[in-house]
Amino acid sequence: MTDFADEARTRTAHLLRMAATDDPQVRDRIIAYATSTPDPPPMGGQGIQTSGCPRCAGTMWLQRDLWVCSGCGHIRDR
């Protein structure tokens, strides 16, 4: 497989491949998880940093010097 083909795979496909299961219930749960949660931002030099959102308890991603909530869009300074 080429790097391009691997990059073209969806997040759902990556998660299903990592799980390596044929159990339809497990696969359905993985698909439900992948479609109901946001994709992480591109990884920077510091890796992916997360925090909890004080407003909705969702996941906040560190984007440059700001925390951005993937659930409600709340922004706060680093």
All heavy atoms as a GROMACS GRO file, in nm:
protein
  597
    1MET      N    1   0.085  -0.118   0.000
    1MET     CA    2   0.000   0.000   0.000
    1MET      C    3   0.089   0.124   0.000
    1MET      O    4   0.192   0.128   0.066
    1MET     CB    5  -0.087  -0.002   0.124
    1MET     CG    6  -0.169   0.122   0.138
    1MET     SD    7  -0.272   0.136   0.285
    1MET     CE    8  -0.317  -0.029   0.321
    2THR      N    9   0.048   0.224  -0.072
    2THR     CA   10   0.124   0.348  -0.077
    2THR      C   11   0.080   0.439   0.036
    2THR      O   12  -0.025   0.422   0.096
    2THR     CB   13   0.101   0.420  -0.212
    2THR    OG1   14  -0.036   0.460  -0.217
    2THR    CG2   15   0.135   0.330  -0.329
    3ASP      N   16   0.165   0.538   0.064
    3ASP     CA   17   0.129   0.637   0.166
    3ASP      C   18   0.002   0.711   0.128
    3ASP      O   19  -0.080   0.742   0.213
    3ASP     CB   20   0.243   0.738   0.186
    3ASP     CG   21   0.363   0.676   0.255
    3ASP    OD1   22   0.345   0.572   0.323
    3ASP    OD2   23   0.473   0.731   0.243
    4PHE      N   24  -0.013   0.740  -0.002
    4PHE     CA   25  -0.133   0.811  -0.047
    4PHE      C   26  -0.258   0.731  -0.018
    4PHE      O   27  -0.357   0.785   0.031
    4PHE     CB   28  -0.124   0.843  -0.196
    4PHE     CG   29  -0.248   0.909  -0.248
    4PHE    CD1   30  -0.273   1.043  -0.223
    4PHE    CD2   31  -0.343   0.836  -0.319
    4PHE    CE1   32  -0.389   1.104  -0.268
    4PHE    CE2   33  -0.459   0.897  -0.365
    4PHE     CZ   34  -0.482   1.030  -0.339
    5ALA      N   35  -0.256   0.602  -0.046
    5ALA     CA   36  -0.373   0.518  -0.022
    5ALA      C   37  -0.406   0.514   0.126
    5ALA      O   38  -0.523   0.517   0.165
    5ALA     CB   39  -0.350   0.378  -0.076
    6ASP      N   40  -0.304   0.508   0.211
    6ASP     CA   41  -0.328   0.506   0.356
    6ASP      C   42  -0.387   0.638   0.403
    6ASP      O   43  -0.476   0.641   0.486
    6ASP     CB   44  -0.199   0.476   0.430
    6ASP     CG   45  -0.223   0.440   0.575
    6ASP    OD1   46  -0.316   0.359   0.601
    6ASP    OD2   47  -0.153   0.493   0.662
    7GLU      N   48  -0.339   0.750   0.347
    7GLU     CA   49  -0.392   0.882   0.384
    7GLU      C   50  -0.536   0.899   0.339
    7GLU      O   51  -0.612   0.972   0.399
    7GLU     CB   52  -0.306   0.993   0.324
    7GLU     CG   53  -0.171   1.006   0.390
    7GLU     CD   54  -0.086   1.113   0.322
    7GLU    OE1   55  -0.141   1.195   0.247
    7GLU    OE2   56   0.035   1.112   0.345
    8ALA      N   57  -0.574   0.833   0.231
    8ALA     CA   58  -0.708   0.848   0.176
    8ALA      C   59  -0.813   0.771   0.257
    8ALA      O   60  -0.932   0.796   0.243
    8ALA     CB   61  -0.712   0.801   0.030
    9ARG      N   62  -0.770   0.678   0.342
    9ARG     CA   63  -0.864   0.603   0.423
    9ARG      C   64  -0.934   0.695   0.523
    9ARG      O   65  -0.874   0.787   0.576
    9ARG     CB   66  -0.793   0.493   0.501
    9ARG     CG   67  -0.741   0.383   0.417
    9ARG     CD   68  -0.677   0.278   0.508
    9ARG     NE   69  -0.605   0.180   0.433
    9ARG     CZ   70  -0.658   0.066   0.391
    9ARG    NH1   71  -0.783   0.037   0.417
    9ARG    NH2   72  -0.585  -0.019   0.323
   10THR      N   73  -1.057   0.665   0.550
   10THR     CA   74  -1.131   0.745   0.647
   10THR      C   75  -1.088   0.706   0.788
   10THR      O   76  -1.028   0.600   0.811
   10THR     CB   77  -1.282   0.720   0.634
   10THR    OG1   78  -1.309   0.582   0.666
   10THR    CG2   79  -1.333   0.752   0.495
   11ARG      N   80  -1.121   0.790   0.883
   11ARG     CA   81  -1.093   0.761   1.023
   11ARG      C   82  -1.166   0.634   1.064
   11ARG      O   83  -1.112   0.550   1.136
   11ARG     CB   84  -1.138   0.879   1.108
   11ARG     CG   85  -1.117   0.858   1.256
   11ARG     CD   86  -1.137   0.993   1.326
   11ARG     NE   87  -1.163   0.972   1.464
   11ARG     CZ   88  -1.275   1.003   1.527
   11ARG    NH1   89  -1.373   1.058   1.461
   11ARG    NH2   90  -1.289   0.982   1.655
   12THR      N   91  -1.288   0.616   1.017
   12THR     CA   92  -1.365   0.496   1.048
   12THR      C   93  -1.292   0.371   0.998
   12THR      O   94  -1.280   0.273   1.070
   12THR     CB   95  -1.506   0.503   0.986
   12THR    OG1   96  -1.571   0.621   1.034
   12THR    CG2   97  -1.588   0.382   1.021
   13ALA      N   98  -1.241   0.378   0.875
   13ALA     CA   99  -1.167   0.263   0.820
   13ALA      C  100  -1.043   0.232   0.903
   13ALA      O  101  -1.011   0.115   0.927
   13ALA     CB  102  -1.129   0.291   0.675
   14HIS      N  103  -0.972   0.335   0.947
   14HIS     CA  104  -0.854   0.315   1.032
   14HIS      C  105  -0.893   0.246   1.163
   14HIS      O  106  -0.826   0.152   1.208
   14HIS     CB  107  -0.784   0.447   1.062
   14HIS     CG  108  -0.699   0.498   0.950
   14HIS    ND1  109  -0.581   0.439   0.912
   14HIS    CD2  110  -0.715   0.603   0.868
   14HIS    CE1  111  -0.528   0.506   0.812
   14HIS    NE2  112  -0.608   0.606   0.783
   15LEU      N  113  -0.999   0.294   1.227
   15LEU     CA  114  -1.041   0.235   1.354
   15LEU      C  115  -1.086   0.090   1.337
   15LEU      O  116  -1.053   0.004   1.420
   15LEU     CB  117  -1.153   0.319   1.416
   15LEU     CG  118  -1.112   0.458   1.464
   15LEU    CD1  119  -1.235   0.538   1.505
   15LEU    CD2  120  -1.013   0.450   1.577
   16LEU      N  121  -1.158   0.063   1.230
   16LEU     CA  122  -1.202  -0.074   1.205
   16LEU      C  123  -1.083  -0.166   1.178
   16LEU      O  124  -1.078  -0.280   1.225
   16LEU     CB  125  -1.300  -0.079   1.088
   16LEU     CG  126  -1.438  -0.021   1.115
   16LEU    CD1  127  -1.516  -0.006   0.985
   16LEU    CD2  128  -1.514  -0.105   1.215
   17ARG      N  129  -0.986  -0.116   1.104
   17ARG     CA  130  -0.867  -0.197   1.075
   17ARG      C  131  -0.788  -0.224   1.202
   17ARG      O  132  -0.740  -0.334   1.225
   17ARG     CB  133  -0.780  -0.125   0.972
   17ARG     CG  134  -0.662  -0.208   0.923
   17ARG     CD  135  -0.592  -0.138   0.809
   17ARG     NE  136  -0.570   0.001   0.840
   17ARG     CZ  137  -0.452   0.060   0.838
   17ARG    NH1  138  -0.346  -0.006   0.804
   17ARG    NH2  139  -0.439   0.186   0.867
   18MET      N  140  -0.774  -0.123   1.289
   18MET     CA  141  -0.702  -0.141   1.415
   18MET      C  142  -0.774  -0.240   1.506
   18MET      O  143  -0.710  -0.319   1.575
   18MET     CB  144  -0.683  -0.008   1.487
   18MET     CG  145  -0.579   0.080   1.425
   18MET     SD  146  -0.537   0.226   1.524
   18MET     CE  147  -0.693   0.309   1.538
   19ALA      N  148  -0.905  -0.237   1.506
   19ALA     CA  149  -0.982  -0.328   1.592
   19ALA      C  150  -0.970  -0.472   1.544
   19ALA      O  151  -0.974  -0.565   1.625
   19ALA     CB  152  -1.129  -0.287   1.594
   20ALA      N  153  -0.955  -0.491   1.415
   20ALA     CA  154  -0.936  -0.624   1.356
   20ALA      C  155  -1.039  -0.725   1.408
   20ALA      O  156  -1.004  -0.830   1.458
   20ALA     CB  157  -0.794  -0.674   1.381
   21THR      N  158  -1.166  -0.690   1.396
   21THR     CA  159  -1.272  -0.778   1.442
   21THR      C  160  -1.376  -0.797   1.332
   21THR      O  161  -1.401  -0.706   1.253
   21THR     CB  162  -1.339  -0.725   1.569
   21THR    OG1  163  -1.440  -0.817   1.610
   21THR    CG2  164  -1.402  -0.589   1.548
   22ASP      N  165  -1.436  -0.915   1.330
   22ASP     CA  166  -1.546  -0.941   1.238
   22ASP      C  167  -1.680  -0.938   1.309
   22ASP      O  168  -1.784  -0.959   1.246
   22ASP     CB  169  -1.527  -1.078   1.172
   22ASP     CG  170  -1.407  -1.080   1.078
   22ASP    OD1  171  -1.378  -0.974   1.017
   22ASP    OD2  172  -1.344  -1.185   1.065
   23ASP      N  173  -1.678  -0.914   1.440
   23ASP     CA  174  -1.801  -0.909   1.520
   23ASP      C  175  -1.885  -0.790   1.475
   23ASP      O  176  -1.842  -0.674   1.489
   23ASP     CB  177  -1.766  -0.898   1.668
   23ASP     CG  178  -1.887  -0.900   1.759
   23ASP    OD1  179  -1.994  -0.848   1.720
   23ASP    OD2  180  -1.874  -0.951   1.871
   24PRO      N  181  -2.004  -0.814   1.421
   24PRO     CA  182  -2.085  -0.703   1.369
   24PRO      C  183  -2.126  -0.602   1.476
   24PRO      O  184  -2.137  -0.483   1.447
   24PRO     CB  185  -2.206  -0.771   1.306
   24PRO     CG  186  -2.205  -0.912   1.350
   24PRO     CD  187  -2.067  -0.943   1.399
   25GLN      N  188  -2.147  -0.645   1.597
   25GLN     CA  189  -2.185  -0.552   1.703
   25GLN      C  190  -2.068  -0.459   1.739
   25GLN      O  191  -2.088  -0.339   1.758
   25GLN     CB  192  -2.232  -0.627   1.828
   25GLN     CG  193  -2.365  -0.695   1.807
   25GLN     CD  194  -2.408  -0.774   1.931
   25GLN    OE1  195  -2.325  -0.824   2.007
   25GLN    NE2  196  -2.538  -0.784   1.950
   26VAL      N  197  -1.949  -0.514   1.748
   26VAL     CA  198  -1.831  -0.432   1.778
   26VAL      C  199  -1.807  -0.334   1.663
   26VAL      O  200  -1.780  -0.216   1.685
   26VAL     CB  201  -1.707  -0.520   1.804
   26VAL    CG1  202  -1.581  -0.436   1.815
   26VAL    CG2  203  -1.727  -0.605   1.929
   27ARG      N  204  -1.818  -0.383   1.540
   27ARG     CA  205  -1.798  -0.295   1.424
   27ARG      C  206  -1.901  -0.183   1.422
   27ARG      O  207  -1.867  -0.068   1.394
   27ARG     CB  208  -1.801  -0.376   1.295
   27ARG     CG  209  -1.682  -0.472   1.282
   27ARG     CD  210  -1.687  -0.555   1.157
   27ARG     NE  211  -1.673  -0.475   1.035
   27ARG     CZ  212  -1.557  -0.432   0.986
   27ARG    NH1  213  -1.445  -0.461   1.047
   27ARG    NH2  214  -1.555  -0.361   0.874
   28ASP      N  215  -2.027  -0.214   1.454
   28ASP     CA  216  -2.131  -0.110   1.460
   28ASP      C  217  -2.100  -0.007   1.567
   28ASP      O  218  -2.122   0.113   1.546
   28ASP     CB  219  -2.268  -0.173   1.487
   28ASP     CG  220  -2.325  -0.248   1.367
   28ASP    OD1  221  -2.272  -0.230   1.255
   28ASP    OD2  222  -2.423  -0.324   1.386
   29ARG      N  223  -2.049  -0.051   1.681
   29ARG     CA  224  -2.014   0.043   1.788
   29ARG      C  225  -1.897   0.133   1.746
   29ARG      O  226  -1.897   0.252   1.777
   29ARG     CB  227  -1.980  -0.033   1.916
   29ARG     CG  228  -2.104  -0.092   1.981
   29ARG     CD  229  -2.076  -0.177   2.102
   29ARG     NE  230  -1.995  -0.106   2.200
   29ARG     CZ  231  -1.918  -0.166   2.291
   29ARG    NH1  232  -1.913  -0.297   2.297
   29ARG    NH2  233  -1.850  -0.095   2.377
   30ILE      N  234  -1.800   0.077   1.676
   30ILE     CA  235  -1.686   0.157   1.628
   30ILE      C  236  -1.734   0.260   1.526
   30ILE      O  237  -1.694   0.377   1.532
   30ILE     CB  238  -1.578   0.066   1.568
   30ILE    CG1  239  -1.512  -0.016   1.679
   30ILE    CG2  240  -1.474   0.147   1.490
   30ILE    CD1  241  -1.421  -0.126   1.630
   31ILE      N  242  -1.819   0.219   1.435
   31ILE     CA  243  -1.873   0.312   1.335
   31ILE      C  244  -1.953   0.423   1.402
   31ILE      O  245  -1.939   0.540   1.368
   31ILE     CB  246  -1.956   0.236   1.230
   31ILE    CG1  247  -1.864   0.145   1.147
   31ILE    CG2  248  -2.034   0.332   1.140
   31ILE    CD1  249  -1.937   0.044   1.060
   32ALA      N  250  -2.035   0.387   1.499
   32ALA     CA  251  -2.114   0.488   1.572
   32ALA      C  252  -2.023   0.586   1.645
   32ALA      O  253  -2.047   0.707   1.645
   32ALA     CB  254  -2.208   0.419   1.670
   33TYR      N  255  -1.917   0.534   1.707
   33TYR     CA  256  -1.822   0.622   1.776
   33TYR      C  257  -1.755   0.717   1.678
   33TYR      O  258  -1.748   0.838   1.702
   33TYR     CB  259  -1.715   0.538   1.848
   33TYR     CG  260  -1.597   0.618   1.893
   33TYR    CD1  261  -1.605   0.696   2.008
   33TYR    CD2  262  -1.479   0.620   1.818
   33TYR    CE1  263  -1.496   0.773   2.049
   33TYR    CE2  264  -1.371   0.697   1.859
   33TYR     CZ  265  -1.380   0.773   1.974
   33TYR     OH  266  -1.274   0.850   2.013
   34ALA      N  267  -1.707   0.664   1.566
   34ALA     CA  268  -1.634   0.746   1.469
   34ALA      C  269  -1.722   0.854   1.408
   34ALA      O  270  -1.676   0.965   1.381
   34ALA     CB  271  -1.574   0.658   1.360
   35THR      N  272  -1.850   0.824   1.386
   35THR     CA  273  -1.938   0.924   1.325
   35THR      C  274  -1.990   1.025   1.426
   35THR      O  275  -2.033   1.133   1.387
   35THR     CB  276  -2.057   0.856   1.254
   35THR    OG1  277  -2.127   0.775   1.346
   35THR    CG2  278  -2.010   0.772   1.137
   36SER      N  279  -1.986   0.993   1.554
   36SER     CA  280  -2.039   1.085   1.655
   36SER      C  281  -1.932   1.168   1.724
   36SER      O  282  -1.964   1.255   1.805
   36SER     CB  283  -2.119   1.008   1.760
   36SER     OG  284  -2.034   0.926   1.838
   37THR      N  285  -1.806   1.144   1.694
   37THR     CA  286  -1.698   1.222   1.755
   37THR      C  287  -1.620   1.294   1.647
   37THR      O  288  -1.606   1.243   1.535
   37THR     CB  289  -1.601   1.131   1.836
   37THR    OG1  290  -1.549   1.031   1.750
   37THR    CG2  291  -1.672   1.067   1.953
   38PRO      N  292  -1.569   1.412   1.676
   38PRO     CA  293  -1.498   1.489   1.574
   38PRO      C  294  -1.360   1.431   1.547
   38PRO      O  295  -1.300   1.364   1.632
   38PRO     CB  296  -1.487   1.628   1.637
   38PRO     CG  297  -1.488   1.602   1.783
   38PRO     CD  298  -1.579   1.484   1.803
   39ASP      N  299  -1.311   1.455   1.427
   39ASP     CA  300  -1.175   1.416   1.393
   39ASP      C  301  -1.079   1.506   1.470
   39ASP      O  302  -1.105   1.626   1.486
   39ASP     CB  303  -1.149   1.434   1.245
   39ASP     CG  304  -1.222   1.332   1.160
   39ASP    OD1  305  -1.266   1.230   1.216
   39ASP    OD2  306  -1.234   1.355   1.040
   40PRO      N  307  -0.968   1.451   1.516
   40PRO     CA  308  -0.869   1.536   1.583
   40PRO      C  309  -0.804   1.630   1.483
   40PRO      O  310  -0.802   1.600   1.362
   40PRO     CB  311  -0.768   1.436   1.639
   40PRO     CG  312  -0.785   1.313   1.559
   40PRO     CD  313  -0.928   1.312   1.513
   41PRO      N  314  -0.749   1.741   1.530
   41PRO     CA  315  -0.680   1.832   1.439
   41PRO      C  316  -0.549   1.769   1.392
   41PRO      O  317  -0.502   1.671   1.451
   41PRO     CB  318  -0.654   1.955   1.528
   41PRO     CG  319  -0.647   1.900   1.665
   41PRO     CD  320  -0.744   1.786   1.670
   42PRO      N  321  -0.488   1.826   1.288
   42PRO     CA  322  -0.357   1.775   1.245
   42PRO      C  323  -0.257   1.782   1.360
   42PRO      O  324  -0.259   1.876   1.440
   42PRO     CB  325  -0.317   1.870   1.132
   42PRO     CG  326  -0.444   1.932   1.087
   42PRO     CD  327  -0.534   1.936   1.207
   43MET      N  328  -0.172   1.680   1.370
   43MET     CA  329  -0.076   1.676   1.480
   43MET      C  330   0.037   1.774   1.456
   43MET      O  331   0.096   1.776   1.348
   43MET     CB  332  -0.021   1.534   1.496
   43MET     CG  333   0.061   1.520   1.623
   43MET     SD  334   0.128   1.356   1.654
   43MET     CE  335  -0.005   1.249   1.620
   44GLY      N  336   0.066   1.854   1.556
   44GLY     CA  337   0.176   1.948   1.548
   44GLY      C  338   0.300   1.890   1.611
   44GLY      O  339   0.307   1.772   1.646
   45GLY      N  340   0.400   1.973   1.630
   45GLY     CA  341   0.526   1.931   1.690
   45GLY      C  342   0.512   1.884   1.833
   45GLY      O  343   0.592   1.804   1.882
   46GLN      N  344   0.411   1.932   1.903
   46GLN     CA  345   0.388   1.894   2.042
   46GLN      C  346   0.295   1.775   2.056
   46GLN      O  347   0.257   1.738   2.166
   46GLN     CB  348   0.328   2.013   2.120
   46GLN     CG  349   0.411   2.139   2.117
   46GLN     CD  350   0.538   2.122   2.198
   46GLN    OE1  351   0.537   2.059   2.303
   46GLN    NE2  352   0.648   2.176   2.147
   47GLY      N  353   0.252   1.718   1.944
   47GLY     CA  354   0.154   1.610   1.949
   47GLY      C  355   0.014   1.668   1.958
   47GLY      O  356  -0.007   1.787   1.936
   48ILE      N  357  -0.081   1.586   1.990
   48ILE     CA  358  -0.219   1.631   2.005
   48ILE      C  359  -0.246   1.650   2.154
   48ILE      O  360  -0.230   1.557   2.232
   48ILE     CB  361  -0.318   1.531   1.943
   48ILE    CG1  362  -0.298   1.523   1.792
   48ILE    CG2  363  -0.462   1.570   1.975
   48ILE    CD1  364  -0.382   1.419   1.724
   49GLN      N  365  -0.286   1.770   2.191
   49GLN     CA  366  -0.314   1.800   2.331
   49GLN      C  367  -0.463   1.824   2.346
   49GLN      O  368  -0.524   1.895   2.266
   49GLN     CB  369  -0.234   1.921   2.377
   49GLN     CG  370  -0.085   1.896   2.373
   49GLN     CD  371  -0.006   2.017   2.414
   49GLN    OE1  372  -0.053   2.129   2.408
   49GLN    NE2  373   0.116   1.995   2.456
   50THR      N  374  -0.522   1.765   2.448
   50THR     CA  375  -0.665   1.780   2.473
   50THR      C  376  -0.690   1.825   2.615
   50THR      O  377  -0.606   1.813   2.703
   50THR     CB  378  -0.741   1.648   2.449
   50THR    OG1  379  -0.693   1.550   2.540
   50THR    CG2  380  -0.725   1.599   2.307
   51SER      N  381  -0.810   1.877   2.636
   51SER     CA  382  -0.854   1.922   2.767
   51SER      C  383  -1.006   1.909   2.768
   51SER      O  384  -1.068   1.891   2.664
   51SER     CB  385  -0.812   2.067   2.789
   51SER     OG  386  -0.856   2.114   2.914
   52GLY      N  387  -1.064   1.920   2.885
   52GLY     CA  388  -1.209   1.918   2.895
   52GLY      C  389  -1.267   2.058   2.883
   52GLY      O  390  -1.211   2.154   2.933
   53CYS      N  391  -1.380   2.068   2.816
   53CYS     CA  392  -1.447   2.197   2.800
   53CYS      C  393  -1.524   2.230   2.927
   53CYS      O  394  -1.603   2.148   2.974
   53CYS     CB  395  -1.542   2.191   2.681
   53CYS     SG  396  -1.634   2.345   2.656
   54PRO      N  397  -1.506   2.351   2.980
   54PRO     CA  398  -1.579   2.389   3.101
   54PRO      C  399  -1.728   2.414   3.076
   54PRO      O  400  -1.807   2.411   3.169
   54PRO     CB  401  -1.510   2.517   3.146
   54PRO     CG  402  -1.448   2.574   3.022
   54PRO     CD  403  -1.414   2.456   2.936
   55ARG      N  404  -1.767   2.434   2.951
   55ARG     CA  405  -1.908   2.461   2.921
   55ARG      C  406  -1.990   2.335   2.896
   55ARG      O  407  -2.098   2.319   2.949
   55ARG     CB  408  -1.921   2.553   2.800
   55ARG     CG  409  -1.880   2.694   2.830
   55ARG     CD  410  -1.923   2.785   2.719
   55ARG     NE  411  -1.883   2.922   2.748
   55ARG     CZ  412  -1.882   3.017   2.660
   55ARG    NH1  413  -1.920   2.993   2.536
   55ARG    NH2  414  -1.846   3.138   2.694
   56CYS      N  415  -1.938   2.246   2.810
   56CYS     CA  416  -2.019   2.130   2.770
   56CYS      C  417  -1.955   1.996   2.807
   56CYS      O  418  -2.013   1.893   2.778
   56CYS     CB  419  -2.048   2.134   2.620
   56CYS     SG  420  -1.905   2.090   2.517
   57ALA      N  421  -1.838   1.999   2.867
   57ALA     CA  422  -1.762   1.879   2.905
   57ALA      C  423  -1.716   1.798   2.783
   57ALA      O  424  -1.683   1.682   2.795
   57ALA     CB  425  -1.842   1.791   3.000
   58GLY      N  426  -1.714   1.862   2.666
   58GLY     CA  427  -1.662   1.796   2.546
   58GLY      C  428  -1.510   1.804   2.543
   58GLY      O  429  -1.446   1.852   2.636
   59THR      N  430  -1.452   1.759   2.435
   59THR     CA  431  -1.307   1.760   2.419
   59THR      C  432  -1.262   1.890   2.356
   59THR      O  433  -1.314   1.929   2.252
   59THR     CB  434  -1.261   1.642   2.332
   59THR    OG1  435  -1.304   1.521   2.392
   59THR    CG2  436  -1.110   1.640   2.316
   60MET      N  437  -1.164   1.953   2.418
   60MET     CA  438  -1.102   2.072   2.360
   60MET      C  439  -0.968   2.031   2.302
   60MET      O  440  -0.892   1.955   2.363
   60MET     CB  441  -1.082   2.180   2.465
   60MET     CG  442  -1.211   2.234   2.522
   60MET     SD  443  -1.188   2.376   2.629
   60MET     CE  444  -1.194   2.507   2.507
   61TRP      N  445  -0.938   2.079   2.180
   61TRP     CA  446  -0.812   2.053   2.113
   61TRP      C  447  -0.728   2.179   2.117
   61TRP      O  448  -0.780   2.288   2.094
   61TRP     CB  449  -0.835   2.014   1.967
   61TRP     CG  450  -0.930   1.902   1.945
   61TRP    CD1  451  -1.061   1.913   1.908
   61TRP    CD2  452  -0.904   1.763   1.958
   61TRP    NE1  453  -1.117   1.790   1.897
   61TRP    CE2  454  -1.023   1.695   1.927
   61TRP    CE3  455  -0.792   1.688   1.993
   61TRP    CZ2  456  -1.032   1.558   1.929
   61TRP    CZ3  457  -0.803   1.551   1.994
   61TRP    CH2  458  -0.920   1.488   1.962
   62LEU      N  459  -0.599   2.165   2.144
   62LEU     CA  460  -0.510   2.280   2.139
   62LEU      C  461  -0.477   2.310   1.994
   62LEU      O  462  -0.421   2.226   1.922
   62LEU     CB  463  -0.381   2.253   2.217
   62LEU     CG  464  -0.286   2.371   2.229
   62LEU    CD1  465  -0.353   2.490   2.298
   62LEU    CD2  466  -0.160   2.330   2.303
   63GLN      N  467  -0.518   2.428   1.949
   63GLN     CA  468  -0.495   2.474   1.812
   63GLN      C  469  -0.407   2.598   1.819
   63GLN      O  470  -0.454   2.705   1.856
   63GLN     CB  471  -0.627   2.510   1.744
   63GLN     CG  472  -0.726   2.398   1.739
   63GLN     CD  473  -0.712   2.318   1.611
   63GLN    OE1  474  -0.661   2.367   1.510
   63GLN    NE2  475  -0.754   2.195   1.615
   64ARG      N  476  -0.281   2.581   1.791
   64ARG     CA  477  -0.181   2.687   1.803
   64ARG      C  478  -0.179   2.736   1.948
   64ARG      O  479  -0.133   2.664   2.034
   64ARG     CB  480  -0.206   2.797   1.703
   64ARG     CG  481  -0.195   2.747   1.561
   64ARG     CD  482  -0.192   2.859   1.460
   64ARG     NE  483  -0.172   2.802   1.328
   64ARG     CZ  484  -0.256   2.816   1.231
   64ARG    NH1  485  -0.365   2.886   1.247
   64ARG    NH2  486  -0.231   2.760   1.114
   65ASP      N  487  -0.230   2.853   1.977
   65ASP     CA  488  -0.228   2.904   2.114
   65ASP      C  489  -0.367   2.916   2.175
   65ASP      O  490  -0.386   2.986   2.273
   65ASP     CB  491  -0.159   3.040   2.119
   65ASP     CG  492  -0.010   3.028   2.096
   65ASP    OD1  493   0.047   2.921   2.130
   65ASP    OD2  494   0.052   3.121   2.043
   66LEU      N  495  -0.466   2.849   2.116
   66LEU     CA  496  -0.602   2.853   2.166
   66LEU      C  497  -0.655   2.712   2.188
   66LEU      O  498  -0.622   2.620   2.113
   66LEU     CB  499  -0.695   2.924   2.067
   66LEU     CG  500  -0.671   3.072   2.042
   66LEU    CD1  501  -0.761   3.120   1.929
   66LEU    CD2  502  -0.697   3.153   2.168
   67TRP      N  503  -0.739   2.696   2.289
   67TRP     CA  504  -0.814   2.572   2.308
   67TRP      C  505  -0.948   2.589   2.238
   67TRP      O  506  -1.017   2.690   2.259
   67TRP     CB  507  -0.838   2.545   2.457
   67TRP     CG  508  -0.713   2.507   2.530
   67TRP    CD1  509  -0.635   2.589   2.606
   67TRP    CD2  510  -0.653   2.378   2.536
   67TRP    NE1  511  -0.530   2.519   2.657
   67TRP    CE2  512  -0.538   2.389   2.616
   67TRP    CE3  513  -0.685   2.255   2.480
   67TRP    CZ2  514  -0.457   2.280   2.642
   67TRP    CZ3  515  -0.602   2.147   2.506
   67TRP    CH2  516  -0.490   2.160   2.586
   68VAL      N  517  -0.986   2.494   2.154
   68VAL     CA  518  -1.111   2.501   2.079
   68VAL      C  519  -1.191   2.375   2.111
   68VAL      O  520  -1.142   2.264   2.093
   68VAL     CB  521  -1.087   2.512   1.927
   68VAL    CG1  522  -1.219   2.519   1.853
   68VAL    CG2  523  -1.000   2.631   1.896
   69CYS      N  524  -1.316   2.392   2.157
   69CYS     CA  525  -1.401   2.278   2.190
   69CYS      C  526  -1.459   2.218   2.063
   69CYS      O  527  -1.515   2.289   1.980
   69CYS     CB  528  -1.513   2.319   2.284
   69CYS     SG  529  -1.622   2.179   2.326
   70SER      N  530  -1.448   2.088   2.052
   70SER     CA  531  -1.502   2.019   1.935
   70SER      C  532  -1.653   2.002   1.945
   70SER      O  533  -1.718   1.973   1.846
   70SER     CB  534  -1.437   1.882   1.920
   70SER     OG  535  -1.463   1.803   2.034
   71GLY      N  536  -1.710   2.021   2.064
   71GLY     CA  537  -1.854   2.004   2.083
   71GLY      C  538  -1.932   2.132   2.062
   71GLY      O  539  -2.017   2.142   1.976
   72CYS      N  540  -1.898   2.234   2.143
   72CYS     CA  541  -1.978   2.356   2.139
   72CYS      C  542  -1.906   2.474   2.075
   72CYS      O  543  -1.964   2.580   2.057
   72CYS     CB  544  -2.022   2.394   2.280
   72CYS     SG  545  -1.888   2.449   2.389
   73GLY      N  546  -1.777   2.459   2.041
   73GLY     CA  547  -1.704   2.566   1.976
   73GLY      C  548  -1.645   2.668   2.071
   73GLY      O  549  -1.585   2.767   2.028
   74HIS      N  550  -1.659   2.647   2.202
   74HIS     CA  551  -1.603   2.739   2.301
   74HIS      C  552  -1.452   2.753   2.281
   74HIS      O  553  -1.384   2.655   2.254
   74HIS     CB  554  -1.633   2.687   2.443
   74HIS     CG  555  -1.570   2.767   2.552
   74HIS    ND1  556  -1.606   2.897   2.578
   74HIS    CD2  557  -1.474   2.735   2.642
   74HIS    CE1  558  -1.536   2.942   2.680
   74HIS    NE2  559  -1.455   2.844   2.721
   75ILE      N  560  -1.402   2.875   2.293
   75ILE     CA  561  -1.258   2.903   2.275
   75ILE      C  562  -1.206   2.967   2.402
   75ILE      O  563  -1.271   3.052   2.462
   75ILE     CB  564  -1.236   2.998   2.154
   75ILE    CG1  565  -1.283   2.931   2.026
   75ILE    CG2  566  -1.090   3.040   2.145
   75ILE    CD1  567  -1.279   3.022   1.904
   76ARG      N  568  -1.086   2.923   2.442
   76ARG     CA  569  -1.019   2.988   2.555
   76ARG      C  570  -0.870   2.994   2.527
   76ARG      O  571  -0.817   2.916   2.449
   76ARG     CB  572  -1.050   2.918   2.686
   76ARG     CG  573  -0.995   2.782   2.703
   76ARG     CD  574  -1.028   2.726   2.843
   76ARG     NE  575  -1.002   2.585   2.852
   76ARG     CZ  576  -0.887   2.532   2.895
   76ARG    NH1  577  -0.790   2.609   2.934
   76ARG    NH2  578  -0.872   2.401   2.900
   77ASP      N  579  -0.804   3.089   2.591
   77ASP     CA  580  -0.660   3.103   2.574
   77ASP      C  581  -0.587   2.985   2.635
   77ASP      O  582  -0.636   2.920   2.727
   77ASP     CB  583  -0.609   3.232   2.640
   77ASP     CG  584  -0.654   3.355   2.563
   77ASP    OD1  585  -0.664   3.347   2.439
   77ASP    OD2  586  -0.678   3.458   2.628
   78ARG      N  587  -0.470   2.967   2.587
   78ARG     CA  588  -0.384   2.861   2.638
   78ARG      C  589  -0.347   2.893   2.777
   78ARG      O  590  -0.352   2.870   2.876
   78ARG     CB  591  -0.257   2.851   2.554
   78ARG     CG  592  -0.173   2.733   2.587
   78ARG     CD  593  -0.061   2.723   2.488
   78ARG     NE  594   0.001   2.594   2.504
   78ARG     CZ  595   0.099   2.551   2.436
   78ARG    NH1  596   0.148   2.625   2.342
   78ARG    NH2  597   0.152   2.433   2.454
   0.00000   0.00000   0.00000
